[in-house]
């Protein structure tokens, strides 16, 4: 038995990301290796990755990644999908058998286009249509779970340590301009395949280190707008909040950050920039139930960029570095140094201060 001082007690979970501002592609091997020095932040109950730009041949189609508990469930779900989508490609997601990953479900992907007749009949835009069908499958179809639903991107996750998950999914064979990663250390929620990070909806993906003490208030508010939190992990609600604020309400990423990591009222009162003061007051007044309290650091992935954000008290670690056109983000500098030993301008963002990195327009 190890003695006190010989055991590392991390502050839960590991997150990492890398993005090329020029849109240059990188193999998934870089982000898989980045998780190795943060091994002790996970306990083997969940690991996962999100990648952007990996499906150029199908970039105009929604890439649905699904877990199924049986062949019968897959056939039932496929029949359901055909009622709403044109399926242009259907295939198993390639994996390699390794002893570290066990009890895997059936893992499938579909490249689909919404049926125009259904869009017309329901009077919905494409994204709302796909989001609602994703929610319906995850809520009503037992044994089926859509864990990724964006265009030209995909999530890959499992029960296991993240470096093993990356090896399991053969991520070295994918190339993307942006990657995010998560190693899970669940404390009060179960470890299962659907509960691993990232959590996604459309092209939004969230990896999260921390715990949401405001979860019930956040969940009750967001479920009034058709979202369903049923994946047994508090992080799920952050993804839906970001989708609601940015896609549905039309807020900028900076404004969304000022909602979920809102400054204290006393801080707002001392704000000297009157326009900013009015904006912060407005956001806190209109979206009070979407303030996320508790310790957190998150990385949001989206088409063309990433945003990293700490809670307003900065109760979880997060470090940023850069080299050439790449920006690196991780829970620990060791992870950044694994991706780029000569990384420069290493710094830690302040609490509530979003770090937003966008790829050059047209590059992806």
Number of C-alpha atoms within 10 A of each C-alpha: 5 6 6 7 7 8 10 9 9 12 15 20 26 31 32 30 32 27 29 27 21 17 23 17 17 21 18 26 18 17 30 26 18 26 33 18 17 23 17 19 24 22 19 22 20 28 34 30 32 32 31 29 24 23 20 15 9 16 15 13 22 28 26 24 22 25 20 20 15 12 11 11 17 19 12 12 19 15 11 14 17 13 11 19 18 16 17 11 12 14 11 12 15 12 14 11 11 11 8 13 17 11 8 13 16 16 18 17 21 22 24 24 17 21 15 13 10 14 15 10 8 10 11 13 11 14 17 15 16 23 17 15 15 20 19 16 18 21 16 10 14 12 16 22 25 21 26 27 29 27 23 23 29 27 26 24 28 29 27 26 26 34 23 23 27 26 20 21 21 18 21 15 10 17 20 24 26 33 29 30 31 35 37 29 25 21 11 10 12 15 22 16 22 24 26 31 33 34 28 26 24 24 24 23 32 30 33 30 28 24 21 19 13 15 22 12 14 23 21 16 16 19 14 9 11 12 22 19 19 14 20 14 22 22 25 26 27 26 19 26 24 24 23 17 20 16 14 13 11 12 17 12 18 14 18 24 24 21 27 27 24 26 22 11 12 8 10 19 13 9 14 9 9 10 10 12 15 13 14 21 17 13 19 21 11 10 15 16 19 27 23 24 18 17 19 24 26 25 28 26 27 22 21 22 21 26 20 27 24 29 26 22 15 19 15 20 21 27 19 24 21 20 15 10 12 20 21 25 27 30 27 20 21 17 25 28 17 17 19 18 11 11 19 15 9 15 13 18 17 15 20 21 19 22 18 14 17 16 21 13 10 8 12 21
